[in-house]
């Protein structure tokens, strides 16, 4: 099992990363909560990892904090939740918001995450109820002031990332357009779009 990577960050294209560790390039999938914390490409980065082995692929997931990986692993134990859905949950809301949803039986907010239907939301609340206390005190992700340089095609990168997270192309484009900002990085646009989607509906 690969538990940690430390090396040079080569590619940042949400939700995918490429990190060079002593000449070996590891392809990693990561939640947006991790992207908000990472340095620019070319700099050194550390990721806590979880390897999912399937018949047709070996998929490496990476997380900035060990607590993120722990929550990811706990989510995988919920019936019907796979790696892609767990990644979408970590991308779509903060750990604190997820804990609040579970503790308050808020199925509606959970169903706004792509791939999470009513039955899955109900299972998440039931099966995670006794486990979320372990994550209640997890520190929040980095604020906007810790994000970096503006990408030339931020909007298109943001749309592509949202599609990769499970949103329909039309919905992803609409989400990004609603939070469009000429000075925003793709990561800022993704963060704002996800936040507005989860919190913006009654």
Secondary structure as UniProt FT lines:
FT   STRAND          4..13
FT   TURN            14..15
FT   STRAND          16..21
FT   TURN            22..23
FT   STRAND          24..30
FT   HELIX           32..35
FT   TURN            36..37
FT   TURN            41..42
FT   STRAND          44..53
FT   STRAND          58..63
FT   HELIX           66..76
FT   TURN            79..80
FT   HELIX           83..92
FT   HELIX           95..103
FT   TURN            104..105
FT   HELIX           107..110
FT   TURN            111..112
FT   TURN            114..115
FT   HELIX           118..128
FT   TURN            129..131
FT   HELIX           132..135
FT   TURN            136..137
FT   HELIX           144..146
FT   TURN            152..153
FT   HELIX           154..164
FT   TURN            165..166
FT   HELIX           169..178
FT   TURN            182..183
FT   HELIX           186..199
//
